[in-house]
Amino acid sequence: MIFEKMQTWLFKRDEKYWLKSANPWNVWTRYSALPLMVLAASAQQWIGGWSLSLVGLVLLWMIFHPLFFSQPKSTRNWASKGVLGERVYQNRDKIPIPQNHRSILLYLLKGSVGFGFLLAIWATVNHLIWITILSIALTFLSQSWLLDRMVWLYEDMKDINDEYASWDY
């Protein structure tokens, strides 16, 4: 919970931010961060230390890419509902979520996403192509499963909370 509050403060997750984040294009381009990071780290073989500037650009992309998107025309799609579910989940200290959504699985999936991301970078730097590929797959599968759980959370919560229901348009 502390980490999530720090993220909210650091990235200024206000209403406008969440609306932009709910744009499906924002969600799908989020998946580009890891392959871009792997390419940037791989570039060290060809351009040496200059690859750090590419890594920096990818980090900037990861942080600021929601700013490039507008509010979605509709939130009635899987990607938007996943982001709305993340929002509901981060608000669980104010509006409790059902017991079936308070699972250790969410923490395991978040950990798996982070582990896969770091493992992919480590494997890339050490030129271990198969570990890189498998860790990218682990990250994508874990992130997709986590988003699917967030869609499920949002679908359950919008039926019992008027504010959450208003996000469905």
N, C-alpha and C positions, 0 to 999 in steps of 0.2 A: 504494500500500500504506500509506503514511504517513497519508493522508487517511482511509482505512478504519479504521486503528487509533485515530485521533482520534475518529471517530464512535463506535466501540465504547466508548471510555473516556467520552466526553461523555454518551452516551445509556445508559450502564450496561447494555450488551447482554449480560446474563447468560442462563442457561438459561430463567428465567421470562419474560424479555423476548422471547426468540426464540419461545417457545411461544405467547405472546399474538400476536406478529407473524404467526405462521403461520395464524391464524384467517382464513378467507376474507373475512369481513366487514371485517377490518382492511385487507386488500389492496385490496378494492374501494372502501372509503372513502378510501384513499390517493389515488385518482383525483379525489376531490372538492377537493383542495387548490388546484389551479390555477384551476378555475372560481370557487371562493370568493375567491381572491386577486384575480382579474380583477374580480369584483363589488365587492370592497372598494376596489380602486384606482379603479374607475368611480364609486364613491360620492363621490369628491372633487368631482365636478361639482355634487352636490346638498347635501352637508353640509360641504364645505370640508375644513379641517384635521382635523376629527373622523374623517375616513376613515382616518387613521393608526391610530386605536384599533381599527378593524375589521381593518386589515392586521395589527396586533399579535395580535388574536384568532385570525386565520387562522394566523399563525406558531406560536402556542401549540398550535393544533389539529394542525399538521403535526408538532410535536415530541412531543406527549403523547397523540395518539389511540390508540397501541397499548395504553395503560393502560386503555382503556375496554372491552377485549375479553378474553374468557377463552381458555383453551387450547382448540383445536378438538377436536370429538368424533372427527374423523378427519383425517389429513393426506393422504388419497388423493384429492386434487383438484388441479387445475392451479394455483390461487392458492397453496395451502399449499406445494406442491412448488417453486414459484418462490421463496418465502421461504427454504425449506430449501436451495435451490441457492445463494442469496445467502450463506447461512451457510457452506456448503461452500467457496464461492469466497473468502470472507474468511479461511478457515482454510488456504488453499493453501500458506502458508509452513511449516506443520507437517505437513500431509498433501498431498503433491503431486497436482495434477489432471492428467488426460491431456493430451497435447500438442494434440489437436484442440480443446480448450477454452481454450487460451492464445492467443486471437486478438485482433488489433487491433480487430476488430469490437466487442468488449465495450467498449473505451475509446471508440470512435466513438459507440456507442449511449448510453453514459453522458454523453458530451459533448453529444450531440444532445438528450437530455432536459434537461440544464441550460441549453443555448442556447435551446431552445424555451420553457422556463419564463421565462427572463429577457426574451426577445424579446416574449413575450405581455404581460408587465408593461409593458415599454417602449411597445409598441404601444397598450396600454390608456391609459396616461398621456397619450400623444400623439393619442388618439382615432382610431386607424387600425384600424377594425373588421375589415377583411379580413385584415390582417396578424395581428391578435389571433386570429381564428378559425383561420387556417392554422397559426399557431405552437402553438395548443392541440392541433390535430390532429397536428402534428409530435411534440409531447411525448407524447401518448397512444400514438401508433404506436410511437415509439422505446421507451417504457417497456414496452409490451406485448411487443415483440420481445425486449427485454432479459430480461424475466421468462420468456419462452419459452425463451431460451437457458439460463437458470438452472434451469428444469425439466429440460431435457436434461442439464445437468451433474449435477443431483441423481440423476436416473434412472441415469446411468452410474456414479456414485460409490457409491450405496447397494448395488450388487452386489459391490463390492470392499472395503467397509469396514463392519465390524459396528456401529460407533457410528452411522454414517449410516443403516444399515438399521433400527436401533432407532427412528428417527424416523418410520418408515413404519407407521402404524397406522390 
